[in-house]
Amino acid sequence: MEEQQMRNPAQVQADSSLVMNGGPRRITHELVEDTGIAVTAADDVADIVRTGRTVYWGGGPRSKRLEREFADHIGRSMAFFHNSGTAALQTALFALGVTDGTPVAITDSGFVASLNVIQHLRARPVFLPTAPETLLCQEDVSDWVDGVDVHTALLTHFFGNVLDAPATFASTGAEYLVEDAGQAHGATLRGRPVGSFGDIGSFAGSHKKLVTSGQGGLNVYDDPTIDFRMRAYAHHGHSQGENIYPGYNFRGGEMEATLGLAALADLPTRVAARNRTAAAITEILEKAGLTVARTPAGLDCTPAWFDVPVLLDESWLGHRDWLIDVLRQDGIELWKYPALIALPWVKPYMANHGWWGEREEELLRVERRLWDRLVLIPTQISAEDGRVVAEALAEILS
Ligand SMILES: *Cc1c(COP(=O)(O)O)cnc(C)c1O
């Protein structure tokens, strides 16, 4: 930890150079954000609209092509294109048989959708702790699942960083692995794409994601039974003339598939650009003595940074949101992300089912102390702008 150099809230409050205290705004130009939409596909999308049909039962030709190309790209035999990444996560759990009360291990370091879908299936979340150095799930979580017969592990490669998902999965004792790679498109683990290790790999196609389709999500897998259950569930539970599950309409559309195909072709360039921005930000912040999330030590991996997580020291507990407001006045836009276990509905939901105990209470306390002092710098800006943001932040905090 190199936290000793960080200023505390009182020191920042007294800084006369801040806009808050009458100083000039540090960043005056508009930072251009890359939303991920492939504008080169605009005419293709318009052509689809002109045909008068943008969606097909079971998926149209563009969706089918995206599924084929995406499965090949990850190295799996099948893929299914959904209308959102959340839908993809929900069908993934359903396809594996998750239902009322099924224990699903979930990384507290993850996107809220992964937790929401567990609740939508009325399953039991079994929270896994976060490692402060990586802001990813800890590698060995055996203590945290002790006494619970975990059915499925839903593990997230968060912020574009790479979790050793097979190792964590093994330590959960779960039967099935779903890898949420929604923020880590293009990252690799031991030379293979993330999302290729689970029974199902799940990817999001929403705003700012690396394979953006505007709205969309893709699952990849090899098992035909998974394919059958997932597609039926996502088509109103319908299969061969009968409605066999209480399903949804979760299929992806042709305009979105067209955007996804264009984004997929551009993936290596996009990953390189975001990693350049992340490297520029990280170098400046680390030089200033700030703590930034790292890839797991000794792990053979390449990240695809989505955000750069910066961990404030403990003097900032209770003041982080104030800091975000102060920095915004100076033109520095930072984000935050909650501990999933700390969401207000989680404890009542789990307690109602008898799933909340001392272990959960302890994890809630520890995770809050971590996530409540985290700020995120998005990488969807140029490396040059990343440098400007990091320098301004370093100046204020160190
Ligand atoms: C974006 C995202 C999802 C899915 O979100 P949607 O907005 O429904 O597409 C899932 N997991 C992670 C890690 C994500 O970042």
The ligand as an SDF file (V2000), in Angstrom:
LIG
                    3D

 15 15  0  0  0  0  0  0  0  0999 V2000
  -23.2730   -4.0650  -18.6090 C   0  0  0  0  0  0  0  0  0  0  0  0
  -23.0670   -5.3070  -17.8740 C   0  0  0  0  0  0  0  0  0  0  0  0
  -24.0300   -6.3390  -17.8380 C   0  0  0  0  0  0  0  0  0  0  0  0
  -25.3690   -6.2830  -18.5240 C   0  0  0  0  0  0  0  0  0  0  0  0
  -26.0010   -5.0950  -18.5320 O   0  0  0  0  0  0  0  0  0  0  0  0
  -27.0890   -4.6220  -19.5970 P   0  0  0  0  0  0  0  0  0  0  0  0
  -27.1440   -3.1690  -19.3420 O   0  0  0  0  0  0  0  0  0  0  0  0
  -28.3500   -5.3200  -19.2780 O   0  0  0  0  0  0  0  0  0  0  0  0
  -26.6160   -4.9610  -20.9720 O   0  0  0  0  0  0  0  0  0  0  0  0
  -23.7150   -7.4850  -17.1510 C   0  0  0  0  0  0  0  0  0  0  0  0
  -22.5620   -7.6330  -16.5100 N   0  0  0  0  0  0  0  0  0  0  0  0
  -21.6040   -6.6860  -16.5160 C   0  0  0  0  0  0  0  0  0  0  0  0
  -20.3160   -6.9340  -15.8140 C   0  0  0  0  0  0  0  0  0  0  0  0
  -21.8270   -5.4950  -17.1880 C   0  0  0  0  0  0  0  0  0  0  0  0
  -20.8930   -4.5430  -17.1700 O   0  0  0  0  0  0  0  0  0  0  0  0
  1  2  1  0
  2  3  1  0
  2 14  2  0
  3  4  1  0
  3 10  2  0
  4  5  1  0
  5  6  1  0
  6  7  2  0
  6  8  1  0
  6  9  1  0
 10 11  1  0
 11 12  2  0
 12 13  1  0
 12 14  1  0
 14 15  1  0
M  END
$$$$
